[in-house]
């Protein structure tokens, strides 16, 4: 895992890109903007720092898993609220049978592994 983090940090520097964490409500310090979304069993909220994105910034949204698409769709809405543009959404794993892509509209989506 440590080597993966080092590679991620190195690649981020080569891209000249910022890292903006999207976290569950209450996990980030400072002022945040939030987006609620529905889960199979209730609701949840994700947040980003309100000053994390500059208007017009181009964003590659990355997550480990695409299941039902609720979290990714909420994260995409947060990026849009910040005035940024999503260039692509990427996932390590996609559970295709849950049809999460349907909640993500027309964004280009790439998954490394699909089940």
Secondary structure as GFF3:
##gff-version 3
##sequence-region A 1 115
A	DSSP	alpha_helix	2	15	.	.	.	ID=ss1
A	DSSP	beta_strand	23	24	.	.	.	ID=ss2
A	DSSP	beta_strand	32	39	.	.	.	ID=ss3
A	DSSP	beta_strand	42	49	.	.	.	ID=ss4
A	DSSP	beta_strand	58	66	.	.	.	ID=ss5
A	DSSP	alpha_helix	70	81	.	.	.	ID=ss6
A	DSSP	beta_strand	85	94	.	.	.	ID=ss7
A	DSSP	three_ten_helix	96	98	.	.	.	ID=ss8
A	DSSP	three_ten_helix	100	104	.	.	.	ID=ss9
A	DSSP	beta_strand	109	114	.	.	.	ID=ss10
###
